[in-house]
């Protein structure tokens, strides 16, 4: 039975060359799959199927298609020039219609008969404004091509904006920015690892292993078909930051076994068995934290949860299967590139400093934790697609600001009502058009001239507004897509629609209604996801330490850090995305609980050899380097997203994760040791040291089982070895012969030493 128990470790060591080939093949396949993974930028796609917006979007797709929206502003143009450009835009493939003043005003008439005050929404001071409605949704390739063509038509004479333009530019922008973040993160992580390790090659090995794991995760995302822009943007950087510890644990365990005199293969077998518990516990807590996101009703939670959890699982497999092979292959390189430690392994002075501050730190945390818990839900939150838009400084954002300043904001909504009769539809459209914040309400009933039957119009015209079962009315509102005013306007518009269709099912579609639905779904997700992630991590910690009280103590600093981190946006008066608020709670818990587990394990080890005070100081001294290394890596990649991405949703999430890692790191080092001291009587088991020593003795007593070779195979191996030895001998002989020839030629080209001496003596006599 024991042989079978240890057989997986034996296979990892003995079959390492096959494992290398398998990972090489999987990496190549993943590289080919990465470009095939779709990326979605529309949050409304993740609404539950039973939400009103999701139902309305399904109807729109089936009956009309859900149109993308764009905005165009032309500068220094006459009405006739604007009309010419408008007609060129309307003729672009993918454009459904262009809303401008020529629909209600004859701009070719005499200027004396054009009331310029009546068309200020579309033309004033030599500038023209147009709303562009596309045939397909914002994310459609056809819409993207249409946007590019419109940008060429407009050129330097104006600006192009709107959600379709933002979506067109979003993908290339995010990809370029995340690539820069990854390059910077790799460079800084390499520097951090160089300082905290003792070999110049170790950082290369760590980054190579995790680079393979990241490629495997990116390629395997093909099983989902399409992932969200958030998962695509933060998946690789978070996998890199959260998985680095696993490689460090394994290499340090191997180095320790080699220092104890074990042969390389046996040392790796011992390292795998001894480090598996710490690596497994670290990975399991992170996976559980990420999987908690999958329990959200809002679909982007499962999207991110599965992508991130799969990434950590692949990192674990890569470290446990591939890294042993690479360490054994490159152990000579690691030994040759050794350098002196740049920082001491044990920071005893820092441990003393932390212990002296234990009471002030506890008092400060107790004073602020309750206000922070209350404040974390009081920040100014955003919920919908506007958080995906580009941030200040980007061309699309600046274009939107100039349009808003000149012509006001534009927020397009679509009313879906039953195809009843044109009289009711016309009355409703006129009532909507009379609302002070509505720029226009356009339906077929209002556009149809009096006395002209609908059947007289071509299908290309009627199909824009009427389908077999539904009528569509386009409503343009002077507001942002997400604001208190926009929510109020949407509710009032629903009231008007319900007034004219009291007993019928109607829908209001657009950024604002979808955001309202997202808000109603995502807010209840918060408490449930936080509770389940906390419970899941606590169970993993309890299993790891085989204790019931210890998980509570271990979680105290991390939960305090989460409360403080999520309260800071309210304290700063900073607007933040509620989705990031939920995500960061799970990520911060899953990624930084490792710090608590590490320090707690070191405290229990030290406690078996000393009193509580000494155990706390030694735990901090031993753990500080690893915690600071891991925390700085997570902060680096997260703040890289914050400073180097222009997309508000990604930038805000990076700031929350980076700040959370910093706060968790500080509280684990300064608060947790005193919590362990206070709870010492309930968490310390007297036989802890004995059980740990017995476990290590069992591991080191388990010898690696080498395969038994038959006589023919052994003879073949001896023959190959003899051939290699003969080849080396011939090479040595050839090098020696060449050396002798070169020395002989060099000696022949130099005059004899005694002749030179005689010539020198003769010269001196003269």
N, C-alpha and C positions, 0 to 999 in steps of 0.2 A: 504493500500500500504506500509506503514512504517513497518508493521509487516512482510510482505514478504521480505522487503529489509534486515531486520536484522535476518531473519530466518536462513541463513547459519551459522552465528556465534552461534546462539542458539543451532543448531544441533551439532556443533563441541564440545560445552561444555557438552551438555546433553547426547550425544551418545559417550562419550569418551571411555567407556569400549569396545564398539563394534569396535571403531577405533583402539584401542590397539590390539584387536584380529585380525583385518584385516591386520595390519602391521606385526604382528607376522607371520601370514600365508604367506604373500608376501615375508618376509625375508627368511623363510624356502625354499620357491620355488626358490628364487634367488640364495641361496646357492647351490641348486641342479643344477641350470642352468649355473653357472659360469664356471665349467670345460668343458662345451659343446661349449663355445664360441671359435671360431678359431682365431688365430693370424697370420697375414701375415707380412713377413719381406722383401718382394721384392717390391721395389718402382715401378718397371716397370709394375706391375699389375694395377697401377692407371693412366697409360697413356690413353688419350682419344682413342676411337675406331678408329678414322680416322688418327691417327699418324702412320708414317711408321713403327716404332718399334712394335706398337701394332698389326698392320696387319701382320708383319713378324712373330711375336710370335704366332699368330693364325694359320698361315700356318705351322709353326714348330710343334705346338701341333697336328694339324690334320694329317700332312704328316710324321713326324719323331718323335715327342715329343721334347721338349726343354731340352737339357741335362744340368745337373749340372756339375760343373768343380772342380777338386781337383788337388793338387800338392803333390808329395812325394819326399823327399830327404833322401838317405841312406848314412851313414858315415862308413868309414873303411870296405868297401866291395870290393871284386874282381868282375870282369865282370860276372863271372859265378854265384856268390852268388846273385848279383843284378838281373840276369836273373831268378833265381829260385824264388826270392821274387816277381819279376814282374809277373811271371806266376801265383803265388798264388793270387795276387791282381786281375789279370784279371779274375780269376775264381770266385770271390766274386759275389754273387747275387746282381744285381743292377748296376754292372759295365759294361759299353758298350765296351770300349777299353782303353788300356794303351799305350800311345805314348812314345816309348823309342828307343834307337839306334838300337835295334835288328831288326827293320823293314827295315833297309837299310844296316846293317852290320852283317856279319856272325861271331858272337862272339865265336862260337865253333871252328873256324879255328885256325890255328897257330897264335900266338901273333905277329909273324914276318909279317903277312899279314893284321893285323889290324892297320889302320891308326888312332892312338889315337888323333892326331890333328884334324881329321875330325869329331870326336864325342864329342868335348869338351862341346857342349851344353847339353850332357847327361851324360858324365862320365869324371871326371878328379880328380887327386890327391886322388884317393881312394874313391871318393864320386860319387853317381849316382843320377840323377834327372829324374823324370817321370811326365808326365801330365796324369791325370786320367779323363776320360769322362764317366759320368754316364748315365744310360738309362733314368732316370727321372730327373725332375728339382731339384734344390738345396733344396727346402723346402719339398720335398717328404719324407714320412716316410721310404720308401724303400731306398732312398739315405742316410738318416740319419743312418739306420742300416748298410748300406755298409761302411760308413765312420767309424763307431765304429769298424767294423770288420777289416778294413784296419789299424786302429790305433793299434789293437791287433797284427796284422801280423808284422807291423813295429817295435812295441815295443820301446825299448830304443836304437835301432840301427839307428833311423832316426827321421824325422819330417813329419807331415802331415799338409797341409794348403790348401788354395784355398777357393773359395766362398761357396762350399758345406760344408766344415769343419766349416767355420765361421757360416753358417746358423744352422748347427747341434748344435753348442755350444751356439748360441745366445739366444735361448729361455730360457734354464735353467739359463744362466748367468743373463739375464734381470730380470727374475722372482725373483731370489734370491736377487739381488741388490735392486730392487724396494721394496721388503718385508723389507729389512733392513732400507731403507729410510723411509718407513711408520712407522716402530717401533720408529726410532729416532725422526721423525716428531711428533708423538703422545706424546712422552715424553717431547719434548721441548715445544710443544703447551700447554701441561698440566701445565708446569712450568710458561709459559707466562700468561695463564689464571688465575692461582693461584695468581700471583702477581697483576693482574689487576682486579680481582673480590673480593668479600667480603665473599665468602663461599667456604669451601674446597670441597663441593659436586657439585658446579656449573660446574667446568671443566669436571667432570665425566658425568654430564647430557648433556653438549654440545657435547662432543666427542661421546657419545652413540647415540644421535640423528643423527649426521652426519655419524657415522659408518653404521647405518641402511640405510641412503640415498645412501651411496657409494655402499653397497651390492645390493640395488635395481637397481642401475645404471649398475653395472657389470653384474648382472643376466639378465637384460632386453636387454643387448647388443646382446643377442641371436637372436633378431629380425633382426639384420644385417647379421647373419650367421658368418661373419668374420670381424674383425677389424684390423687396422694397429698396428704394434708394438709401434708406437708413442702414439696412443690413449690408448693402453693398459698400457703403462708405466707411462704416465703423467696424465691420466684421473682421477684416484683416488686421487692423491696428490693435483692436482689443484682443484678438487671438494671440498676437505677438506679445502684448504686454502681460496678459494673464497666464501664459504658458511657459514663460522663461524659467520660473522656479523649478519646473520638473527636470529640466536638463541639468540645472545647477545641483539639485539634490543628488541625482544619479552620479554625476562626475565626482562630486565630493565624497560620496560613499565609496566609489571605486578607488579614488586616491588614498582614502584611509585604509582600505583593505590592502592595497599595494604597500603602504607604509608598514603594515603589520607583517609583511613578508610573504603574502600569498602570491602564487604565480598569476600572470595576467588573466587567463581564462577563469581560474578559480576565484580570483578577486572580483571579476565582473559578475559571476554567479552569486557570490555573497552580497555584492552591492545591490543587485536586482532584488534579492529577497529582503534585505534590510531596508532599502529605500522604498519598496513597494507600498508600504503602509502610509508613509508620509505623502508620497506622490499621489496615491489613490485617494486619500482624504482630501488633499488640496484640489484635485481635479473634480471629485464628487461634489464638494461644496459649491464650486464654480458652476458646474453643470446644473445642479439643483436650482441655484439662483437664476440662471438663464432660463431654465425650463418653466419657472414660475410665470414668465411672460406669456408662455403658450396658453395659460389659463384665462387670458383676457378675452372678452367678447369681441373687442375691436380687433380685426384680423391682422393688423400689423404686429401685434404682440406675439401670436404664434409664429409669424414670419421671422421676426428677429430672434425669438426664443429658440426655434429649431436650428436656425443658421448658426447662432453663437454656440449653442450647446454641442452641435455637431463638430464645430471647429475645435472646441476643447477636447472632445472625445478623440478626434483625429490627432491632436497634439499628444495626448496621452499614449495612443498606440504608436505614434512615430518615435516618441522618446523611449518607450519600453521595448520596441522591436528593432528600430533602425539604429538608434544611438549607441547601444552596446557594440554593434558591428563597427561603427565609425570610430568609437573610442579605442577599440582593440586595433583597428587598422592604423590609426594615427597616434598611438600612444608614444611612439618614438618622437614624432614631431612635437607633441605636447611637452615631452621631457626636454627636448633640445631648445625649446623656446621659453623655458622657465625664466621668470624674473622675480626680483625680491618683492615682497608684499608692500603695497603703497600705503595701506592702512592696517593697523593691528587687528588680529583676529578677535581679540576680546577687548572691548572698550570699558575697562574697569572704572576709569574716572567718570565716564558718562553714566554708568550704572549708579555710582554714588550720587551724582548730581540729580538724577531722576528720583532717587529715593528721598532725597532731602526735600523735593518739591511735592511729595505725595499728598500732603494735607491741603496746601493751597490749590493744587489742581483739582482735587476732589470737591473742594468748596466751590470753585468756579463752575465746574460742570453741574453740580447740584443747583446752583443759582440760576443758570441759564437754560437748563434742559427743558423745563416745563414751558417757559415762554417760547422756546424754539419749536416745541411740539405743537403748540397752538398756532404759531405764525406760519408753519410750513404750508398750510392750506389756504393762506390769505393773500398770496401773491397775485399779481395781475397776469393771468394765463392766456395763451392763445391755444386754439384747439385744431384748426383746420389747415387747408392748403396754403393759406397766406404765409405760414411759417416756412413753407418750402421755397417761397420766392427768394430772389436774390437780395442780399443785404445792401446797405448804403455803400456807395463806391463802385458798384457794378453798373455797366451800361444800361441794363434793363431797368434797374431801380431808378437811375437818374432820369431816364426817359419818362417813366411813370410820374415822377415828381414834377417834371416840367409840364406834362399834360394836365395833371391835377391842378397845378397853379394857374394854368391858362383857361381851361374849360371845366374844371371840377372833376370829381371822382366818377368812375363808371363801374357799376356793379350789375351784371346781367343776370336776370332770373327768367325762368320759363314756367309758365302756368300750363298744366295739362288738365283739360276739362273734357267731359263727354261730348261727342259729336252730336249735339242735340239740335239746335237751330241757330241760325246766324243772328237772330234778334237778341237772344239772351247773351250770346258771345259778344255782340257789339256793345250791348249795354254794360256788360262787365268791363270790357276793354276801355270804354269811355270813362267809367268810374275810376278805373286804375290810372288812366291818363290824367285825371283831375287831381290826383294826389300831389301835394307840393314838391315832394322829393323824387317823383317819377319824371324822367326825361321824356320817355315815350312808352306807350303800350301798343304793340303792333300785332294784329292778328288778321286773318283773311277777311273777317267780317268788317273790320275798320278800313282795310285797304281796298275792298271791293267797291267800285263805284255804285251809286244808287241805281237800281233798276237793271243791273247787269247780273244775270244768273251765274252761279258758280261754275256751271257746266260749260259756259262759254270760254273759260280760261283754260290754258294748257295745263297738263299734269305737272309740268316742271314748276309752275307757279303755285298751284294749289297744294302740291306735295310738300311744300315748305311748311305749311300751316295745318293741313288736314290730312289725316290718315283714314283708314277704314273705320276706326273706332274712336279716335281722339282728335281734339283740336288743340293747337299749340299757340300760345300768346307770348310774345317776346316782351319782357318788361326791363327797361333800363333804369336803374336807380342811382341817384347821386349819393353814393356812399362807398366806403371801403367794403371789401368782402366780409371782413370780420371785425365787428365793433358793436358796442351796445346799441348804437343808433341803427345799424344794419339789422340786428336781431329784432328790434322794435318795428322797423319797416316791414320785415318779412312777416311778422305776426299780423300786422295790419293788412297786408296784402292777402294773407290767408283768410282774414275776416271778410274782405270784399268778395273773394272767390266763393267762400261758403255761403255768403248772402245770396248770390245768384244761383248757386247750385247746392241748396241746403240738404238734399237727400241723396246726393251723388258722391261717388268717390273721386276726389280731385287731388292733384299733387302740385307742389311748388318745387322746382328744381333749380339748382345753382350753387355757387360757393357758400352763400349764407345759409340756405336751408340745410345743406350737407354738414356745415360746421355745427349747426344747432343739433343735428342728430349725433354727430361725433361726440359733442359735449355731453349729451344725455347718456351716452353709452360708456364713455371712457371714465367719467367721474366715479361711478360705482365700481369700475374695475380696480381703482387704486387701492382701496382698503383690502379687497379680497386678495389681490396679487401680493401685497406686502405681507399679509398674514400668512399666506401659504408658503411664500419664499422663506419667511422666518421659521416656520414650522419645519420645512424640509431641511434647511441647513442645521437646525437644532438636532434633528434626528441623526444626520450624518455625523455631527460632532459627538453625540451620545454614543453612537456605535464605535467611533474611532477611539474614544477614551474609556468606553465601557462604564459610563457614569451618567447619572441623571441630573445632578446639581451642576456639574461642570459646564454643560452647554449654556446655561443661563449666564454664568460668570463670563464665559468666552464671548458671548454676544453683546454684553453690556457696552463696551467701548465702540463697537461697530454701529449699533443702533443709535447711540448718542451722536456718533459722527454723521449718520444719515439724517437725523433730526436737525442738527446744526446746518448741514449742507443745504438741505431743502428749505430751510427758513431764511437763508441769506438773500435770495431774490426779493423777498418781501421787505427785509431790512434795508436793502439797497434801493428799493423802489424800481426794481428791474423787471421788465416783462419777459416771461419765459414760456416755453411750450409745455403744456400739461403732459403731453406724451413723453417728453424727455424727463419730466418730473417722476413719472412712474418707472420708466426704464432705468433711470440712474439708481433708484432705490434697490432694484434687484441686482444690478451690475455691481454697485458699491458693496452690497452685502456679500455676493458670491465671490468677488475678486479680492476683497481685503480681509475676509474672515481667516484666510491663511496666516495673516500676521498674528492674529490672536492664538491660533492653533500652535504655531511655532513657539511663541513665547511661553505659552502655557506648558507645552511639553518640556521645554528647557527648565521651567520653574519646578516641575515635578521631579525631574532628574536631579536638580541641585538640592531640592528639599530633602532628598534621601541622604545627603551628605552634610547638611548644615541646618541652621535655624531659619525661621521665616525671613528675617531681614537679609541674611546672606543669600538665601535662595532668590529673593527678588532682585538683588543687585546683580548676581551672577546671570540670572535669566535675561536681564536687559543687556548686560555686557556681551553675552554670547549671541543674542538674537539681533542686536542693533544693526549689524552690517547687512544681514540678509533682508531685514525689513526695510531698511533704507534703500538697498539696491532695488528690491521689487517695487517699492513705492515710487521711487524716482523714475523707474521705467514706465510705470502706468501713468504717472503725471506727465512725462515727456510726450507720449503719444497722444494723450487726451488734450493737453494744452496745444499740441501741434494742430489738432483739428480746430481748436478754438481760434487760434491766431491766423491760420492759413487757409481757412475755408470761408467763402462768401455766402454760403447758404445758412440762413439763420437757424434752421432746425439742427443741422449738424454742428454748427459752431457752438450753440447753446448746450447741446449734449456733451460736447468735448469739455466745455468749461465745468459743467456739473460733475463729470467723471474725474477730471483732474483735481478739482478742489476737494471732492470727496475722498480721493486717494490720500491727499495731503492731511486732511483732518483725521482720517482713520489711522494713518501712520503715527500722528502725534498722540492721539488718545490711546492707542495700543501701547506705545512706549512709556507714556507718562501716567495713564490712569489704570490700565490693566494690572500692573504689578501690585498696586496697593489693594485692588479688588481681590486678587489671589491671596494676599496676606490676610485680609479680613475674613475670607471664606476658607481659610486654610484647614480648619478642623473638619470641614465637610467634604473637601475635595481630595485631600492627600490620603493615599492608601499606604499602610506601613510596608507592604511587600512590593511596592512599585519597582524599586531598584533590583530586587531579587528576580522578579519576573522578567525585567528587561535583560538582565545578564543571562538568564537562562535561555531566553529567546535568541540572543546573539550567539551563545554557545552552540545551540542547536543548528543555527544557520552555518556557522563555520565548521561544524562537524559533518555537515552534508557535503560530500565530495562530488565534484562534477564527474558524471559518468561518461567517459570517452568511449566511442564506438569500438567494438572488438573487430580487428582486421583479420581476414583469413590469410593464409600463407601466401597465396598468389598476389593478393592486393598489397601485402607488406613487401613482397619482393619487387613489385612494380614501383612502389614508393621509393625503395632503396635504390633502384635503378635510376629513377628520375633525379634523386638526390646526387647520385654519383655523376650523372651527366652534367648537372649544374656545377658540381665541384670541379670536374675536369675543365669545363668552360671557364670557370674563374681562374683555374691554374694557368691555362693558356693565356688569358688576358694579363695575368701577373707577369708571366714570362715575357710576353711581348712588350709590356711597359718597361720591364727591367732592361731588355735588349735595346729599346729605343733610348733609354736613359744613358746606357753605356756608350752608345754611338754618339749621342749629343755631347757627353762629357769628353770623349776622345777627340771629337772635332773641335771643341772649344779649347782643349789643351794644346792641340796642334797649331792653332791660330795664334797662341801667345808665345813670345820669345822666352828662352830659358831664364830662370831667375838669376843664376850665377853670372851669365853674360851681362845682364843689366848691371849687376853689382860691380863687375870689373870695369865696365864703361864709366860707372859713376866714380869709382876710385881713381881712374885715370884722369877724369875731368877735374877731380879735386886736387890731384898732384900738380896738374898744370896751373 
